[in-house]
Amino acid sequence: MCLAVVPTALLLLSTACASKVSRTFDAPGITAVVLRAANASDALVRESSTAAVQVAGTARGGARGYHAPDPSWRETPASKWGLDFVSKQYGSVLVVSTKNEIHYIHHSYYFDSLEIAVPAGVEVKRSNRELTGSGDPDLSPPP
């Protein structure tokens, strides 16, 4: 019986550290959105009733298994890592990229449960990002 309680407690602890991040970007004249995120291919796309692009995701991850030589070091929860969304417009295309998503040895911070809402008629192109130790956004021009 106790074994069943422990996994539930761990699940509750990991869920408590998760937080939802959402951003809204103006989209006048936008005909396409490129979404760049580690899990972009899994993003739920829906039509928005506004003239804006809305993107949201749940912050996940951490540095489990990492043992720093500094005894005062503490793992940063995903909710405090600074995961965010940023954008840049190229003509009629809006590029939306994650910021601070990383994967480096034991450190992995990313968005899960991605959702994007776009105005009617706007195409969404999903582009999975390969995560590295740099959390810089990818706001390069679309191909």
Order of alpha helices (4+ residues) and beta strands (2+ residues): alpha-beta-beta-beta-beta-beta-beta-beta-beta-beta
